Amino acid sequence: MNLPLLWVTVPGVVLVVLSDAWVVVRLSRMPAPQARVLWGGLHDRTPFLLWVGAYVTSCFACVSTFLLFLALEPPDTSSIVLFACLNACYVTLGVGILREDNHLVVQGLDIAVALFVFHFWYTLLVFRLDHAPASPTVLLATHLANFIAIIHALVMERWVWYRGWLACVQDKYIEAFI
């Protein structure tokens, strides 16, 4: 069992959950026009539903991959670094969103995309279907979900959400000067 992965990742997940809860609390206390800024390009029904579906699949990918690496013997150092970086990236992203810091948000999103690409390829190399430590169906579902996590980070967050968020933030600042 990869106990160092558990010791590093669980506190990181707690920080991500606390960061997300902080964003939700701040979002619930904001007036509707200001909250719409945080929703960015997801305020319409169709992009939001696609985002939710991709987000749930990404969560499955992360949990499934985490459990696979947790069961690995001997412990795998790269997986520890990967999950720690993903957690740090999402905490930083939450802070950037609430501060409306464009540079922090775009860097966080770009790093998240790069980490998900590495996550996909590394998991694909470590857990090959022909040398399966788990059932081939679970591995195939995990690899497919990891690929969807890349699409989620690249298309739904980096392109759809971020472009809408940036436009709303810029409009908000323009309205403040008028």
N, C-alpha and C positions, 0 to 999 in steps of 0.2 A: 504494500500500500504506500502511496506517495504522500506521507504525512506532511512534509514541508509545503506541498501544494495546498493542503487543507489549512495549515497554519497561516499561510500568506494570503490566500484567497478569501477565506471567510471574513476576516476583518475588513478586507477591501470591499467585499459585497455589502457588508453592513454600512460602510461609508457611502457607497453608491445609493443604497436604499435611503439613508438619511439625507443625502443630497437631493435625491428625487422627491422625497417628502417635503423638503424645504422649498423646492420649485413648486410643488402642488399647493402648499400652504400659501406661498406668495401669489400664485396664480388665482387661488380662490378669493383672495382679499383685494384683487385688483378690479377696477371698473372694467366693464366689457370692452371698450375700445383699447385699453392698455393690455388686457388679456389676449385680445385678438393679435397683437403684435407677437406675443410669445408662440401663438399657434402657427404663425408664419403661413406657409403655403398649404397647410393642412386644414384650413377653416372650412373648405368645401367638403361635402359628404364623401364623394368618390375617392379623392386622395387620402382622406382620413381612414376610410375602410381598408384601402390597400396598405396604408402604413401600419394599421393595427394587425392585419394578417401577416405582413412581413416581420413585424416586431415579435409577434408570438412565435413565429417560426425561428427567428433569431435567438429568442430565449431558449427554445428547445435545443437549438444547435449548441449554445454555450453550456447548458446543463448537461447534455448528452456527452459532449466532448470533455467537459470537466470530469464526469464520472469515469469515462474511459481512461483519462490520464491519471485519475486518482487510483485506479486499480492497477496501474502499471508498476512493475517491479523490474529493475531498480527504479527509484524515483527519477523523473525526467526534469532537468533544470530548465530547459527551454519553455516547457509548459508553465512553470512557476512564473517566469519572467513575463510570458505572454499574458497570462490572466491578471497579473499585478498591473501591467501596463494598460490593459483594457479597463480595469477598474479606475485607475488614476485618470485615464483619458475621459471617462464619463463623469467623474467628479469635477474635473476641470471644465468640461463642456457645460455642466449645470451652472457653475459659477459665471462662466462667460455669458451665458444666456441671460441670467438675472442682472448682470452688470451692463448688458447690451454692448459687450466688447466684441466687435466684429472680428478683429484679428485673433483673439483667443478662441472664438467659436469656429472660425474657418480652419485654424490650425488643429483644433481638437477633432473636427470632422475629418480632415485629411489624414491625421494620424489613426483615427478609428478605421477608416477605409483600409489603410496600409496594414493595420493589425489584423483586420478580418481576412484580408488576402493571405497574409502569412499564416493565420489560424487555419484557413482552408487547406493550403498546400501542405503545411506541416502535419496536420491531422491525416490528410490523405497519404502522406509518406509513412507515417508511423503506424497507422492502422489500415493496412492493405487488406483488400477483400480476400486475397488468396492465403494470407496468414492471419486469420481472424481470431482475436482473443474473445470476441463477442460474436453473436450471430451475424451472418452477412446482411440480413435484413436491417438490423439495428445500425450496422456500419453504413450501409447504403443510405438509410434515412438520415443519419448524422452528416454524411458527406453532402447530401443534397441540401439539407438544412443549412449547413455552413456556406454553401454556394448562395443560397437565398439570403443569408446574413450579409454577404458582400453586396448583393443587389440592394438590400435594404439600406445599408450604410451609404452606398454610392448614389443610388437613384432617389430613394425616398427621403433620406436625411440630408445628404450633401446637395442634391439638386432641387427637389421639390420643396422640402421644408426650409432649407437655408435661403433659397432665392426669395421665397415669400416672406421669410423673417426679415431679411435684409431690406427688402422693399418697404415693409411696414415700419422698420426702425428708421429708415431714411425719411419716409413720409411724416413720421412723428416729429422728427427734428425739424423738418421743413415747416410743418404747421406751427411749431413752437416759435419760429422766427417771424411768422406772418402776423 
